[in-house]
Amino acid sequence: MALGARTTDVLETVLARTMTWAFGGVVAGVIGALFLAKSLGGLLFDIAPTIPACW
C-alpha cells in the first residue's frame, strides 16, 4: 500500500484478496471431496460414498 492510502482502499484490497483465496479454497475443497468420494466408492461394499453417516 502506498503511504497516505485511505482506510477504505486498504480494507477493500485486503477483503478482495482474502475472498479470492477463500473462494479458491472452497472450490478446491469441493473438487477434492468429489474426487475422493468417487475414488473411494470402489472400496465401499453395498453403500454409496455420498450417504450421510447419521440421519
N, CA, C and O atoms as a Tinker XYZ file with bonds, in Angstrom:
   220  protein
     1  N      0.831000   -1.175000    0.000000    73     2
     2  CA     0.000000    0.000000    0.000000    64     1     3
     3  C      0.878000    1.241000    0.000000    63     2     4     5
     4  O      1.955000    1.266000    0.595000    81     3
     5  N      0.410000    2.224000   -0.653000    73     3     6
     6  CA     1.122000    3.491000   -0.686000    64     5     7
     7  C      0.835000    4.278000    0.593000    63     6     8     9
     8  O     -0.228000    4.145000    1.199000    81     7
     9  N      1.783000    5.077000    0.977000    73     7    10
    10  CA     1.560000    5.945000    2.128000    64     9    11
    11  C      0.457000    6.930000    1.790000    63    10    12    13
    12  O      0.402000    7.466000    0.683000    81    11
    13  N     -0.404000    7.158000    2.738000    73    11    14
    14  CA    -1.499000    8.095000    2.522000    64    13    15
    15  C     -2.734000    7.456000    1.929000    63    14    16    17
    16  O     -3.669000    8.160000    1.547000    81    15
    17  N     -2.759000    6.131000    1.842000    73    15    18
    18  CA    -3.942000    5.459000    1.303000    64    17    19
    19  C     -5.101000    5.589000    2.283000    63    18    20    21
    20  O     -4.916000    5.602000    3.500000    81    19
    21  N     -6.278000    5.683000    1.729000    73    19    22
    22  CA    -7.457000    5.796000    2.582000    64    21    23
    23  C     -7.765000    4.438000    3.219000    63    22    24    25
    24  O     -7.427000    3.389000    2.671000    81    23
    25  N     -8.402000    4.479000    4.367000    73    23    26
    26  CA    -8.743000    3.258000    5.091000    64    25    27
    27  C     -9.641000    2.360000    4.251000    63    26    28    29
    28  O     -9.480000    1.140000    4.257000    81    27
    29  N    -10.575000    2.950000    3.536000    73    27    30
    30  CA   -11.480000    2.146000    2.710000    64    29    31
    31  C    -10.735000    1.440000    1.579000    63    30    32    33
    32  O    -11.081000    0.318000    1.211000    81    31
    33  N     -9.708000    2.099000    1.027000    73    31    34
    34  CA    -8.921000    1.465000   -0.033000    64    33    35
    35  C     -8.148000    0.261000    0.506000    63    34    36    37
    36  O     -8.086000   -0.786000   -0.139000    81    35
    37  N     -7.565000    0.419000    1.685000    73    35    38
    38  CA    -6.810000   -0.679000    2.299000    64    37    39
    39  C     -7.761000   -1.824000    2.632000    63    38    40    41
    40  O     -7.461000   -2.981000    2.338000    81    39
    41  N     -8.892000   -1.518000    3.235000    73    39    42
    42  CA    -9.864000   -2.540000    3.606000    64    41    43
    43  C    -10.395000   -3.266000    2.373000    63    42    44    45
    44  O    -10.546000   -4.488000    2.387000    81    43
    45  N    -10.672000   -2.533000    1.328000    73    43    46
    46  CA   -11.179000   -3.127000    0.097000    64    45    47
    47  C    -10.156000   -4.069000   -0.523000    63    46    48    49
    48  O    -10.518000   -5.147000   -0.995000    81    47
    49  N     -8.896000   -3.681000   -0.530000    73    47    50
    50  CA    -7.847000   -4.516000   -1.088000    64    49    51
    51  C     -7.657000   -5.791000   -0.271000    63    50    52    53
    52  O     -7.539000   -6.881000   -0.832000    81    51
    53  N     -7.628000   -5.656000    1.041000    73    51    54
    54  CA    -7.443000   -6.821000    1.909000    64    53    55
    55  C     -8.620000   -7.785000    1.774000    63    54    56    57
    56  O     -8.415000   -8.994000    1.662000    81    55
    57  N     -9.841000   -7.271000    1.782000    73    55    58
    58  CA   -11.011000   -8.130000    1.655000    64    57    59
    59  C    -11.076000   -8.810000    0.291000    63    58    60    61
    60  O    -11.454000   -9.978000    0.197000    81    59
    61  N    -10.717000   -8.095000   -0.750000    73    59    62
    62  CA   -10.737000   -8.682000   -2.092000    64    61    63
    63  C     -9.741000   -9.833000   -2.194000    63    62    64    65
    64  O    -10.068000  -10.887000   -2.739000    81    63
    65  N     -8.537000   -9.641000   -1.676000    73    63    66
    66  CA    -7.538000  -10.713000   -1.721000    64    65    67
    67  C     -7.946000  -11.883000   -0.845000    63    66    68    69
    68  O     -7.758000  -13.037000   -1.229000    81    67
    69  N     -8.503000  -11.602000    0.326000    73    67    70
    70  CA    -8.924000  -12.662000    1.235000    64    69    71
    71  C    -10.060000  -13.472000    0.639000    63    70    72    73
    72  O    -10.052000  -14.701000    0.705000    81    71
    73  N    -11.029000  -12.795000    0.065000    73    71    74
    74  CA   -12.165000  -13.506000   -0.521000    64    73    75
    75  C    -11.737000  -14.326000   -1.741000    63    74    76    77
    76  O    -12.306000  -15.386000   -2.002000    81    75
    77  N    -10.751000  -13.850000   -2.482000    73    75    78
    78  CA   -10.246000  -14.617000   -3.616000    64    77    79
    79  C     -9.645000  -15.927000   -3.135000    63    78    80    81
    80  O     -9.936000  -16.985000   -3.693000    81    79
    81  N     -8.807000  -15.867000   -2.104000    73    79    82
    82  CA    -8.198000  -17.087000   -1.554000    64    81    83
    83  C     -9.257000  -17.998000   -0.932000    63    82    84    85
    84  O     -9.189000  -19.217000   -1.086000    81    83
    85  N    -10.228000  -17.422000   -0.236000    73    83    86
    86  CA   -11.280000  -18.224000    0.394000    64    85    87
    87  C    -12.132000  -18.933000   -0.664000    63    86    88    89
    88  O    -12.453000  -20.112000   -0.517000    81    87
    89  N    -12.488000  -18.226000   -1.706000    73    87    90
    90  CA   -13.279000  -18.829000   -2.780000    64    89    91
    91  C    -12.488000  -19.930000   -3.471000    63    90    92    93
    92  O    -13.029000  -20.992000   -3.777000    81    91
    93  N    -11.216000  -19.678000   -3.714000    73    91    94
    94  CA   -10.363000  -20.701000   -4.325000    64    93    95
    95  C    -10.256000  -21.935000   -3.448000    63    94    96    97
    96  O    -10.257000  -23.058000   -3.953000    81    95
    97  N    -10.164000  -21.740000   -2.140000    73    95    98
    98  CA   -10.099000  -22.863000   -1.217000    64    97    99
    99  C    -11.383000  -23.674000   -1.193000    63    98   100   101
   100  O    -11.344000  -24.903000   -1.122000    81    99
   101  N    -12.514000  -22.996000   -1.251000    73    99   102
   102  CA   -13.800000  -23.694000   -1.280000    64   101   103
   103  C    -13.926000  -24.510000   -2.563000    63   102   104   105
   104  O    -14.346000  -25.667000   -2.526000    81   103
   105  N    -13.569000  -23.922000   -3.680000    73   103   106
   106  CA   -13.650000  -24.628000   -4.962000    64   105   107
   107  C    -12.718000  -25.842000   -4.956000    63   106   108   109
   108  O    -13.117000  -26.931000   -5.369000    81   107
   109  N    -11.487000  -25.659000   -4.493000    73   107   110
   110  CA   -10.537000  -26.775000   -4.433000    64   109   111
   111  C    -11.029000  -27.862000   -3.480000    63   110   112   113
   112  O    -10.860000  -29.049000   -3.759000    81   111
   113  N    -11.629000  -27.475000   -2.368000    73   111   114
   114  CA   -12.141000  -28.448000   -1.416000    64   113   115
   115  C    -13.303000  -29.254000   -1.967000    63   114   116   117
   116  O    -13.377000  -30.464000   -1.754000    81   115
   117  N    -14.200000  -28.603000   -2.664000    73   115   118
   118  CA   -15.344000  -29.314000   -3.255000    64   117   119
   119  C    -14.875000  -30.267000   -4.342000    63   118   120   121
   120  O    -15.334000  -31.408000   -4.412000    81   119
   121  N    -13.970000  -29.807000   -5.183000    73   119   122
   122  CA   -13.442000  -30.681000   -6.236000    64   121   123
   123  C    -12.699000  -31.864000   -5.624000    63   122   124   125
   124  O    -12.856000  -32.998000   -6.076000    81   123
   125  N    -11.894000  -31.605000   -4.602000    73   123   126
   126  CA   -11.169000  -32.685000   -3.930000    64   125   127
   127  C    -12.112000  -33.672000   -3.268000    63   126   128   129
   128  O    -11.888000  -34.881000   -3.336000    81   127
   129  N    -13.163000  -33.179000   -2.628000    73   127   130
   130  CA   -14.123000  -34.061000   -1.968000    64   129   131
   131  C    -14.869000  -34.925000   -2.983000    63   130   132   133
   132  O    -15.089000  -36.112000   -2.739000    81   131
   133  N    -15.255000  -34.350000   -4.101000    73   131   134
   134  CA   -15.939000  -35.129000   -5.128000    64   133   135
   135  C    -15.018000  -36.192000   -5.712000    63   134   136   137
   136  O    -15.437000  -37.327000   -5.936000    81   135
   137  N    -13.767000  -35.825000   -5.960000    73   135   138
   138  CA   -12.805000  -36.784000   -6.495000    64   137   139
   139  C    -12.545000  -37.904000   -5.496000    63   138   140   141
   140  O    -12.491000  -39.075000   -5.874000    81   139
   141  N    -12.384000  -37.553000   -4.234000    73   139   142
   142  CA   -12.125000  -38.547000   -3.204000    64   141   143
   143  C    -13.324000  -39.468000   -3.012000    63   142   144   145
   144  O    -13.147000  -40.675000   -2.848000    81   143
   145  N    -14.525000  -38.932000   -3.028000    73   143   146
   146  CA   -15.727000  -39.754000   -2.894000    64   145   147
   147  C    -15.850000  -40.715000   -4.072000    63   146   148   149
   148  O    -16.236000  -41.872000   -3.904000    81   147
   149  N    -15.521000  -40.230000   -5.250000    73   147   150
   150  CA   -15.599000  -41.075000   -6.438000    64   149   151
   151  C    -14.551000  -42.186000   -6.391000    63   150   152   153
   152  O    -14.838000  -43.332000   -6.738000    81   151
   153  N    -13.342000  -41.845000   -5.963000    73   151   154
   154  CA   -12.280000  -42.848000   -5.938000    64   153   155
   155  C    -12.447000  -43.842000   -4.793000    63   154   156   157
   156  O    -12.043000  -44.997000   -4.928000    81   155
   157  N    -13.029000  -43.430000   -3.676000    73   155   158
   158  CA   -13.245000  -44.341000   -2.561000    64   157   159
   159  C    -14.516000  -45.168000   -2.735000    63   158   160   161
   160  O    -14.738000  -46.128000   -1.997000    81   159
   161  N    -15.340000  -44.805000   -3.694000    73   159   162
   162  CA   -16.579000  -45.540000   -3.927000    64   161   163
   163  C    -16.336000  -47.001000   -4.251000    63   162   164   165
   164  O    -17.163000  -47.849000   -3.913000    81   163
   165  N    -15.232000  -47.315000   -4.892000    73   163   166
   166  CA   -14.915000  -48.700000   -5.220000    64   165   167
   167  C    -14.511000  -49.520000   -4.013000    63   166   168   169
   168  O    -14.582000  -50.748000   -4.055000    81   167
   169  N    -14.093000  -48.882000   -2.949000    73   167   170
   170  CA   -13.674000  -49.597000   -1.745000    64   169   171
   171  C    -14.838000  -49.905000   -0.808000    63   170   172   173
   172  O    -14.708000  -50.733000    0.094000    81   171
   173  N    -15.966000  -49.248000   -1.017000    73   171   174
   174  CA   -17.113000  -49.448000   -0.151000    64   173   175
   175  C    -17.988000  -50.584000   -0.676000    63   174   176   177
   176  O    -18.184000  -50.716000   -1.884000    81   175
   177  N    -18.504000  -51.390000    0.225000    73   175   178
   178  CA   -19.345000  -52.508000   -0.167000    64   177   179
   179  C    -20.802000  -52.209000    0.159000    63   178   180   181
   180  O    -21.154000  -51.993000    1.319000    81   179
   181  N    -21.632000  -52.198000   -0.851000    73   179   182
   182  CA   -23.085000  -52.055000   -0.722000    64   181   183
   183  C    -23.499000  -50.736000   -0.047000    63   182   184   185
   184  O    -24.502000  -50.698000    0.666000    81   183
   185  N    -22.745000  -49.676000   -0.264000    73   183   186
   186  CA   -23.107000  -48.366000    0.262000    64   185   187
   187  C    -22.491000  -47.296000   -0.650000    63   186   188   189
   188  O    -21.403000  -47.488000   -1.194000    81   187
   189  N    -23.174000  -46.203000   -0.807000    73   187   190
   190  CA   -22.670000  -45.116000   -1.641000    64   189   191
   191  C    -21.860000  -44.148000   -0.769000    63   190   192   193
   192  O    -22.197000  -43.948000    0.398000    81   191
   193  N    -20.806000  -43.550000   -1.314000    73   191   194
   194  CA   -19.989000  -42.632000   -0.514000    64   193   195
   195  C    -20.683000  -41.312000   -0.207000    63   194   196   197
   196  O    -20.193000  -40.541000    0.618000    81   195
   197  N    -21.802000  -41.038000   -0.849000    73   195   198
   198  CA   -22.482000  -39.758000   -0.626000    64   197   199
   199  C    -23.600000  -39.845000    0.403000    63   198   200   201
   200  O    -24.258000  -38.842000    0.679000    81   199
   201  N    -23.830000  -41.031000    0.979000    73   199   202
   202  CA   -24.850000  -41.170000    2.014000    64   201   203
   203  C    -24.303000  -40.600000    3.317000    63   202   204   205
   204  O    -23.204000  -40.969000    3.730000    81   203
   205  N    -25.051000  -39.701000    3.980000    73   203   206
   206  CA   -24.555000  -39.141000    5.243000    64   205   207
   207  C    -24.411000  -40.220000    6.317000    63   206   208   209
   208  O    -25.159000  -41.198000    6.330000    81   207
   209  N    -23.455000  -40.035000    7.203000    73   207   210
   210  CA   -23.163000  -41.037000    8.233000    64   209   211
   211  C    -24.305000  -41.157000    9.230000    63   210   212   213
   212  O    -24.629000  -42.263000    9.662000    81   211
   213  N    -24.916000  -40.048000    9.599000    73   211   214
   214  CA   -26.031000  -40.112000   10.544000    64   213   215
   215  C    -27.176000  -39.262000   10.027000    63   214   216   217
   216  O    -26.964000  -38.197000    9.448000    81   215
   217  N    -28.353000  -39.728000   10.237000    73   215   218
   218  CA   -29.533000  -39.018000    9.765000    64   217   219
   219  C    -30.083000  -38.274000   10.883000    63   218   220
   220  O    -31.094000  -37.588000   10.730000    81   219
